[in-house]
Amino acid sequence: MNQKIGKLENIFWWVVIVLLVVTCLIDYTFCEFSRKYAFIFTISYNLTVSSLAALIILFFQRKDTNHQIAVLYKQIAGNYTRTVIKEPGSQSNKELQDKHLNKEVVLTHLGGHLIKFTTEYWDFKIEGIIEFSENSQFVGNGTYHYLDNPELDVGVYKIQRFPDKPNILYAYYENTIPKNGASGYEVWERK
């Protein structure tokens, strides 16, 4: 959706610039035309200048919004440590905690509302992408996959954060392929 809006904006920019150039050329080249049809010429000129002003305002507003988004997600990005990991109903919670607690989780801002994360489970590295909601930067959904596991192993993640705990992220994960029932939650704390 945003790509379509961006393309339409680009087209609109070019149309306004062409109209402005054509209007100025007509005014300077054919002074008689602009005097004879002053009313039409004034309307077209004013519409073109107003459209250009609106586009300039939109450009700076979009630039400011993108800057605010970058600042927010750069605050989230960084190195975290897994301090809690549990799979409710699993018999191997003790082994899970012994093997996976205090592992590093690295979050990298990719731009927009996207965060990439990398960590390790069962001696395999995983990588995932979390997309935070445009309306709420406190909930994110995404996917993960094992990088060096010869078996196909992928799943989904849900991340939550709270404004009063900016250095803690809560993660829920669920393995989707293979469907082995592995699901649980983790707490990641900034180092």
LINVENFEN-V996989 format. One record per residue. RES is the residue in one small letter. NEAR is the number of other C-alpha atoms within 12 Angstrom. D_FIRST is the distance of its C-alpha to the first C-alpha in Angstrom with 2 decimals. Layout:
res=RES near=NEAR d_first=D_FIRST
res=RES near=NEAR d_first=D_FIRST
This chain:
res=m near=7 d_first=0.00
res=n near=10 d_first=3.83
res=q near=9 d_first=5.44
res=k near=10 d_first=5.27
res=i near=11 d_first=6.43
res=g near=15 d_first=8.70
res=k near=13 d_first=10.08
res=l near=15 d_first=10.82
res=e near=22 d_first=12.46
res=n near=17 d_first=14.47
res=i near=15 d_first=15.62
res=f near=21 d_first=16.55
res=w near=24 d_first=18.47
res=w near=18 d_first=20.40
res=v near=21 d_first=21.22
res=v near=27 d_first=22.56
res=i near=24 d_first=24.54
res=v near=19 d_first=26.01
res=l near=24 d_first=26.96
res=l near=26 d_first=28.57
res=v near=20 d_first=30.51
res=v near=20 d_first=31.59
res=t near=29 d_first=32.68
res=c near=23 d_first=34.68
res=l near=17 d_first=36.22
res=i near=23 d_first=37.28
res=d near=23 d_first=38.75
res=y near=14 d_first=40.73
res=t near=14 d_first=41.61
res=f near=17 d_first=42.40
res=c near=16 d_first=43.80
res=e near=13 d_first=45.53
res=f near=19 d_first=42.29
res=s near=23 d_first=40.69
res=r near=16 d_first=43.92
res=k near=14 d_first=44.38
res=y near=17 d_first=40.85
res=a near=19 d_first=40.41
res=f near=13 d_first=38.60
res=i near=16 d_first=35.88
res=f near=26 d_first=35.73
res=t near=22 d_first=35.42
res=i near=15 d_first=32.60
res=s near=24 d_first=30.57
res=y near=28 d_first=31.43
res=n near=20 d_first=30.55
res=l near=20 d_first=27.16
res=t near=27 d_first=26.38
res=v near=24 d_first=27.63
res=s near=19 d_first=25.81
res=s near=24 d_first=22.46
res=l near=25 d_first=23.29
res=a near=18 d_first=24.26
res=a near=18 d_first=21.04
res=l near=24 d_first=19.06
res=i near=19 d_first=21.50
res=i near=14 d_first=21.14
res=l near=19 d_first=17.33
res=f near=18 d_first=17.87
res=f near=14 d_first=20.42
res=q near=14 d_first=18.58
res=r near=17 d_first=15.55
res=k near=15 d_first=18.28
res=d near=14 d_first=20.08
res=t near=17 d_first=17.20
res=n near=18 d_first=16.57
res=h near=17 d_first=20.34
res=q near=18 d_first=20.68
res=i near=27 d_first=18.18
res=a near=23 d_first=20.16
res=v near=17 d_first=23.41
res=l near=24 d_first=22.54
res=y near=32 d_first=21.54
res=k near=22 d_first=24.41
res=q near=21 d_first=26.66
res=i near=39 d_first=25.54
res=a near=32 d_first=25.87
res=g near=26 d_first=29.43
res=n near=27 d_first=32.18
res=y near=30 d_first=32.90
res=t near=28 d_first=35.71
res=r near=33 d_first=35.49
res=t near=26 d_first=38.10
res=v near=28 d_first=37.66
res=i near=31 d_first=36.79
res=k near=30 d_first=37.69
res=e near=24 d_first=37.14
res=p near=19 d_first=38.59
res=g near=12 d_first=40.94
res=s near=17 d_first=41.35
res=q near=12 d_first=44.91
res=s near=17 d_first=44.01
res=n near=21 d_first=42.74
res=k near=16 d_first=45.67
res=e near=16 d_first=45.01
res=l near=26 d_first=41.27
res=q near=25 d_first=42.08
res=d near=18 d_first=44.80
res=k near=21 d_first=42.59
res=h near=29 d_first=39.25
res=l near=27 d_first=40.06
res=n near=25 d_first=39.87
res=k near=30 d_first=37.55
res=e near=25 d_first=35.20
res=v near=34 d_first=31.44
res=v near=28 d_first=29.55
res=l near=31 d_first=26.12
res=t near=28 d_first=24.25
res=h near=28 d_first=21.23
res=l near=21 d_first=18.79
res=g near=22 d_first=16.56
res=g near=27 d_first=13.84
res=h near=34 d_first=14.53
res=l near=30 d_first=16.02
res=i near=37 d_first=19.77
res=k near=34 d_first=21.83
res=f near=34 d_first=25.17
res=t near=31 d_first=28.30
res=t near=31 d_first=31.49
res=e near=27 d_first=34.29
res=y near=29 d_first=35.57
res=w near=18 d_first=38.73
res=d near=14 d_first=39.21
res=f near=19 d_first=35.85
res=k near=25 d_first=32.98
res=i near=29 d_first=29.56
res=e near=30 d_first=26.17
res=g near=34 d_first=23.00
res=i near=31 d_first=19.56
res=i near=38 d_first=18.77
res=e near=32 d_first=15.43
res=f near=30 d_first=16.35
res=s near=21 d_first=14.63
res=e near=18 d_first=12.91
res=n near=11 d_first=15.34
res=s near=18 d_first=18.34
res=q near=28 d_first=19.32
res=f near=28 d_first=22.20
res=v near=26 d_first=20.73
res=g near=33 d_first=19.04
res=n near=30 d_first=18.62
res=g near=29 d_first=18.87
res=t near=31 d_first=21.00
res=y near=33 d_first=24.15
res=h near=33 d_first=26.45
res=y near=28 d_first=29.98
res=l near=20 d_first=30.38
res=d near=16 d_first=34.05
res=n near=17 d_first=34.84
res=p near=11 d_first=36.01
res=e near=12 d_first=34.83
res=l near=17 d_first=31.24
res=d near=26 d_first=30.41
res=v near=29 d_first=26.94
res=g near=30 d_first=25.73
res=v near=31 d_first=23.43
res=y near=35 d_first=23.76
res=k near=31 d_first=23.09
res=i near=34 d_first=23.89
res=q near=31 d_first=25.13
res=r near=25 d_first=26.48
res=f near=17 d_first=28.41
res=p near=16 d_first=28.96
res=d near=9 d_first=32.73
res=k near=16 d_first=32.66
res=p near=22 d_first=30.49
res=n near=22 d_first=32.24
res=i near=30 d_first=31.80
res=l near=35 d_first=28.96
res=y near=32 d_first=29.36
res=a near=34 d_first=27.99
res=y near=32 d_first=28.11
res=y near=32 d_first=28.01
res=e near=29 d_first=28.43
res=n near=25 d_first=29.36
res=t near=19 d_first=27.65
res=i near=19 d_first=29.29
res=p near=16 d_first=32.23
res=k near=14 d_first=32.38
res=n near=13 d_first=35.38
res=g near=16 d_first=34.69
res=a near=26 d_first=34.20
res=s near=28 d_first=32.34
res=g near=27 d_first=33.15
res=y near=29 d_first=32.34
res=e near=33 d_first=32.92
res=v near=32 d_first=33.33
res=w near=37 d_first=32.45
res=e near=29 d_first=34.31
res=r near=25 d_first=33.85
res=k near=18 d_first=36.82
